Amino acid sequence: MRGGRMSGNIPHHATLVLTTTPDGAPSDAITRAAALLHAGGLVAFPTETVYGLGADATNPLAVQRIFTAKERPSSDPLIVHLPDAAQLADVAAEIPPVALALAQRFWPGPLTLIVPRGASIPAIVAAGGDSIGVRVPAHPVARALLRAAGVPVAAPSANRFMHTSPTTAAHVLADLEGRIDCVLDGGPCAIGIESTVLDLMTDPPRLLRPGGVTLEALRELLPTVRGPSPDTTEAAEATGEAGMERMMRAPGQMARHYAPHTPFIVFAGPGPATLAALAAEAHAALARGARVGALLPDEEAAALAYLPIQMARLGPRADLATITRRLYAALRTLDAAGLDVILAHTFEREGLGLALEDRLRRAAGGTLRPVRGV
């Protein structure tokens, strides 16, 4: 820790970077990172979704340091990470029967379940509420760290609050260098966006945040799962009582989240009309002397190669898994390029496209630019 102090204040020391192999093999780096967690420290570590910023979930002073380092409001709850599903009983006051079926199907993996909070987890983890989000990550380094730590670990994404989530150790350092004790570098994240959040405190269960486990996959096991309304965004609903309840139960519910510093315009839906609208916006911005960037699938980036804009190619149009994995890194690259505006569009509202729409809309401040004819 290089002499850093464990307190509620932002640390004033260099962040220790420990490198380990992505396979989670036993290493001195994992042992040292686990010791820091035991001492009340903050450790950023890779998961299959994004890098998380971990603290001992049973230690309220350590958890408070997460909120301080991220400049995150205490009203935004954290997710508790476990090495194995068998430990769910250690953190939940009650385990709904459906939770066991979901855990068997999707854990370890990118699914967070909202369950009643157990007495071992302090209220600060849950924004003062009676429920907590729990998941078992699939990344070998995350699971090795959790096993070595021997405690449940509360971990939001390892970035400044509302900024684009990190998918590499370098992204973590760009946001939190000097604010946290350690980064455990296990390479880039495989999925690239945050976990799916499913609320089991309601009947039927409700999808609060789409992610790596798709709504279609959930409905194969639970046909009654409620998804986001196709004509009313979660951001708009968040102004009502039901929206405020969801914000207390799960992270990622604010209208603006995952956002770059650069103004970001996202057009609603895919297709030729959307690409034409995006190109027209780029022409107009260039005519004003603006520096323009765009996040686009490979084929669309090639079609607009004649424009003097900075392009971030996300991957083949039909490969939403690759596009998802590259999204945040590409957005961070454009955000650091000194641009005046970044342009993008959403994808079909199915499969990973639903999660992409959620992240892009929130990164754009909660609104999408409509396209005539779409």
C-alpha positions in Angstrom: 0.0 0.0 0.0 3.1 2.2 0.1 2.2 3.8 3.4 -1.4 4.7 2.5 -3.9 5.0 5.3 -7.2 3.1 5.5 -9.8 5.8 6.2 -12.9 7.3 4.7 -10.8 9.9 2.9 -9.4 9.5 -0.6 -5.9 8.0 -0.3 -3.0 10.2 -1.1 -0.6 7.6 -2.4 0.2 5.9 -5.6 -2.1 3.0 -6.5 -0.3 -0.3 -6.4 -0.6 -2.3 -9.7 -0.4 -6.0 -9.4 -0.3 -8.1 -12.6 -1.6 -11.7 -12.7 -2.4 -14.2 -15.4 -6.0 -14.2 -16.7 -6.5 -17.8 -15.8 -6.6 -17.0 -12.1 -3.7 -19.3 -11.2 -2.4 -18.9 -7.6 0.0 -15.9 -7.5 1.6 -13.5 -5.1 -0.5 -10.7 -6.8 -3.8 -12.4 -5.8 -2.5 -13.1 -2.3 -1.4 -9.5 -1.8 -4.7 -8.1 -3.2 -6.7 -10.4 -0.9 -4.7 -9.1 2.1 -5.5 -5.6 1.1 -9.2 -6.4 1.1 -8.9 -7.9 4.6 -7.1 -4.8 5.8 -10.1 -2.6 4.7 -8.5 -1.5 1.4 -9.9 -0.9 -2.0 -8.9 -3.3 -4.8 -10.0 -3.0 -8.4 -10.1 -6.4 -10.1 -11.3 -7.8 -13.4 -14.6 -9.6 -13.9 -16.0 -10.9 -17.2 -18.2 -7.8 -17.4 -16.1 -4.8 -16.3 -13.5 -4.1 -13.7 -15.0 -3.8 -10.2 -13.8 -1.7 -7.3 -13.9 -4.1 -4.3 -14.1 -3.8 -0.5 -15.0 -6.2 2.3 -18.8 -6.1 2.1 -19.0 -6.8 5.9 -16.9 -3.7 6.8 -18.9 -0.5 6.6 -15.9 1.7 6.8 -14.2 0.0 3.9 -17.5 0.2 1.9 -17.7 3.9 2.6 -14.3 4.3 0.9 -15.8 3.0 -2.3 -18.3 5.8 -2.3 -15.6 8.4 -1.5 -13.1 7.2 -4.1 -15.8 7.1 -6.9 -17.6 10.2 -5.7 -20.7 8.1 -5.8 -23.8 9.0 -3.9 -24.7 6.7 -1.0 -28.2 6.3 -2.5 -26.7 4.1 -5.3 -26.5 0.5 -4.0 -23.6 -1.9 -4.6 -23.4 -5.5 -5.8 -22.0 -8.2 -3.5 -19.7 -10.6 -5.2 -19.2 -14.2 -4.0 -16.9 -17.0 -5.2 -19.6 -19.7 -5.2 -23.3 -19.9 -5.2 -23.2 -21.9 -1.9 -22.3 -18.7 -0.1 -25.6 -17.0 -1.0 -27.0 -18.0 2.3 -24.3 -16.1 4.1 -25.5 -12.7 2.7 -29.2 -13.2 2.0 -31.9 -13.2 4.7 -34.0 -15.5 2.6 -33.3 -17.3 -0.7 -36.3 -17.4 -3.0 -36.6 -20.8 -4.6 -36.3 -19.3 -8.1 -32.9 -17.9 -7.1 -31.5 -21.4 -6.8 -32.6 -22.4 -10.3 -31.2 -19.2 -11.7 -27.9 -19.7 -9.9 -27.6 -23.2 -11.2 -28.2 -22.0 -14.8 -26.3 -18.7 -14.9 -23.7 -18.7 -12.1 -20.9 -18.1 -12.3 -21.7 -15.5 -14.9 -23.0 -12.0 -15.6 -26.3 -12.2 -13.7 -27.0 -10.2 -10.5 -30.0 -11.3 -8.4 -31.8 -8.9 -6.0 -32.7 -10.8 -2.8 -33.5 -9.9 0.8 -30.4 -8.5 2.6 -28.9 -10.6 5.4 -27.7 -9.3 8.7 -24.0 -9.8 7.8 -24.3 -7.1 5.1 -24.4 -3.5 6.5 -27.1 -1.2 5.2 -24.6 1.1 3.5 -24.0 -1.6 0.8 -27.8 -1.5 0.0 -28.3 2.3 0.1 -30.1 1.7 3.4 -32.6 -0.8 1.8 -33.7 -4.3 2.8 -32.4 -5.9 -0.4 -29.0 -6.6 -2.0 -27.8 -7.5 -5.4 -25.6 -10.6 -5.4 -23.6 -12.4 -8.1 -20.9 -15.0 -8.7 -18.5 -13.7 -11.3 -17.1 -16.0 -14.0 -13.7 -14.4 -14.4 -11.0 -16.8 -13.0 -9.1 -13.9 -11.4 -12.2 -12.5 -9.7 -13.1 -15.9 -8.3 -9.5 -16.6 -7.1 -9.4 -13.2 -5.4 -12.8 -13.8 -3.7 -11.7 -17.2 -2.5 -8.4 -15.9 -1.1 -10.1 -12.9 0.6 -12.6 -15.2 2.3 -15.2 -12.4 2.6 -18.1 -11.2 0.4 -16.9 -8.3 -1.7 -19.0 -5.2 -2.5 -17.9 -3.9 -5.9 -19.4 -1.4 -8.3 -17.5 -0.6 -11.5 -14.0 0.8 -10.9 -14.5 4.3 -12.4 -15.5 7.7 -11.3 -19.3 7.9 -10.8 -21.3 8.2 -14.0 -18.2 7.9 -16.2 -17.7 5.2 -18.8 -17.0 1.9 -17.2 -13.5 0.4 -17.3 -12.7 -2.8 -19.2 -8.9 -2.7 -18.6 -6.6 -1.9 -15.7 -5.5 1.2 -17.6 -9.1 2.5 -17.7 -9.2 2.1 -13.9 -6.0 4.0 -13.3 -7.2 6.8 -15.7 -10.2 7.4 -13.3 -8.9 6.3 -9.9 -5.1 6.5 -9.7 -4.2 7.7 -6.2 -7.8 7.2 -4.9 -7.6 3.4 -4.4 -5.0 1.0 -2.9 -4.6 -1.5 -5.7 -5.4 -2.6 -9.2 -5.2 -6.3 -9.9 -4.5 -6.4 -13.6 -5.9 -9.6 -15.2 -6.2 -8.3 -18.8 -9.2 -7.0 -20.7 -12.8 -8.0 -19.8 -14.5 -10.5 -22.1 -18.1 -9.2 -22.1 -17.5 -5.5 -21.7 -20.7 -4.2 -20.1 -22.2 -4.6 -16.6 -24.2 -7.6 -15.4 -27.8 -8.2 -15.9 -29.8 -7.3 -12.8 -33.0 -9.3 -12.0 -35.2 -8.3 -9.1 -36.5 -11.3 -7.3 -38.3 -9.2 -4.7 -41.2 -8.7 -7.1 -43.7 -11.3 -8.5 -43.1 -11.9 -11.3 -39.4 -11.1 -11.3 -38.4 -7.9 -13.2 -35.4 -7.1 -15.3 -33.9 -3.9 -13.8 -30.8 -3.8 -16.0 -30.1 -5.7 -19.2 -26.7 -7.2 -19.6 -24.7 -10.2 -20.6 -27.5 -12.6 -19.7 -30.2 -11.7 -22.2 -33.9 -11.4 -21.4 -34.6 -14.2 -23.9 -32.2 -16.5 -21.9 -34.0 -15.6 -18.6 -37.4 -16.3 -20.1 -36.3 -19.8 -21.1 -36.2 -20.6 -17.4 -38.7 -18.0 -16.2 -41.3 -17.2 -18.9 -43.0 -14.5 -16.7 -39.9 -12.3 -16.3 -40.9 -8.7 -17.0 -38.6 -6.7 -19.3 -38.4 -3.0 -20.1 -41.4 -1.5 -21.7 -40.9 -1.1 -25.5 -42.5 2.3 -25.5 -41.4 3.8 -22.1 -37.7 4.0 -21.2 -36.6 3.1 -17.7 -35.0 6.6 -17.5 -38.4 8.2 -17.9 -40.0 5.8 -15.4 -37.4 6.6 -12.8 -39.2 9.9 -12.0 -42.1 7.9 -10.4 -42.4 6.0 -7.2 -41.7 2.6 -8.9 -38.6 4.1 -10.5 -37.2 5.4 -7.2 -37.7 1.9 -5.7 -35.7 0.4 -8.5 -32.9 2.9 -8.0 -32.7 1.9 -4.4 -32.5 -1.8 -5.3 -30.0 -1.8 -8.2 -27.2 0.3 -9.7 -27.3 1.7 -13.2 -30.8 3.1 -12.9 -30.0 6.8 -13.4 -30.9 8.5 -16.7 -27.3 9.6 -17.2 -24.7 7.0 -16.6 -21.7 5.3 -18.3 -21.2 8.7 -20.0 -18.2 10.2 -21.7 -17.2 13.8 -21.0 -17.6 14.7 -24.7 -21.1 15.5 -25.9 -22.7 12.2 -27.2 -25.6 11.9 -29.6 -27.1 8.5 -30.1 -29.7 7.8 -32.8 -32.5 5.4 -32.1 -32.4 2.1 -34.0 -30.3 0.6 -36.7 -30.7 0.6 -40.5 -30.1 2.8 -43.6 -32.3 5.7 -42.4 -30.4 5.8 -39.1 -27.0 5.8 -40.9 -28.1 8.5 -43.2 -29.3 10.6 -40.2 -26.0 10.1 -38.5 -24.1 11.1 -41.6 -26.2 14.2 -42.0 -25.4 15.2 -38.4 -21.7 14.6 -39.0 -21.9 16.9 -42.1 -23.6 19.6 -40.2 -21.1 19.4 -37.3 -18.1 19.5 -39.7 -19.6 22.5 -41.4 -19.6 24.3 -38.0 -15.9 23.4 -37.7 -16.5 20.8 -35.1 -14.3 17.8 -34.5 -16.4 14.7 -34.9 -16.1 11.0 -33.9 -18.4 8.1 -34.4 -18.9 4.6 -32.9 -20.0 2.3 -35.7 -20.0 -1.3 -36.8 -17.2 -2.1 -39.3 -19.4 -2.1 -42.4 -21.0 1.3 -41.5 -17.6 2.8 -40.7 -16.4 1.8 -44.1 -19.4 3.3 -45.8 -18.7 6.6 -44.1 -15.0 6.5 -44.6 -15.2 9.5 -47.0 -16.1 11.8 -44.0 -13.1 13.4 -42.2 -14.2 12.1 -38.8 -12.5 9.9 -36.2 -14.0 6.5 -36.4 -14.1 3.8 -33.8 -14.9 0.4 -35.4 -16.9 -1.8 -33.1 -16.8 -5.1 -35.1 -19.0 -6.8 -37.6 -22.6 -5.6 -37.7 -24.0 -9.1 -37.0 -21.6 -9.8 -34.1 -23.2 -8.0 -31.1 -21.0 -9.8 -28.6 -17.9 -8.2 -30.2 -19.6 -4.8 -30.4 -20.6 -5.1 -26.7 -17.0 -6.1 -25.7 -15.5 -3.2 -27.6 -18.1 -0.5 -26.7 -16.6 1.1 -23.6 -13.0 1.0 -24.7 -13.9 2.6 -28.0 -16.0 5.3 -26.2 -13.1 6.0 -23.9 -10.7 6.3 -26.9 -12.9 8.8 -28.6 -13.6 10.7 -25.4 -9.8 11.2 -25.0 -9.3 12.4 -28.5 -10.3 16.1 -28.0 -13.5 15.9 -30.1 -16.5 18.2 -29.9 -19.1 15.5 -30.5 -19.4 11.7 -30.7 -22.1 10.0 -32.7 -23.5 6.5 -32.5 -26.8 4.5 -32.9 -28.6 1.7 -31.1 -29.3 -1.8 -32.3 -32.3 -4.1 -32.3 -34.1 -4.4 -29.0 -33.4 -8.1 -28.6 -30.5 -10.2 -27.3 -27.5 -8.1 -26.4 -29.0 -5.3 -28.4 -31.3 -4.5 -25.5 -28.3 -4.0 -23.2 -26.5 -2.0 -25.8 -29.4 0.3 -26.1 -29.6 0.8 -22.4 -25.9 1.7 -22.1 -25.9 4.0 -25.1 -29.0 5.8 -24.1 -27.7 6.4 -20.6 -24.3 7.5 -21.9 -26.2 10.0 -24.0 -27.9 11.5 -21.0 -31.1 9.4 -21.1 -32.4 10.4 -24.5 -32.1 9.0 -28.0 -32.3 11.0 -31.2 -35.4 9.8 -33.2 -35.0 9.0 -36.8 -37.8 9.6 -39.3 -39.0 6.3 -40.9 -37.5 4.1 -38.2 
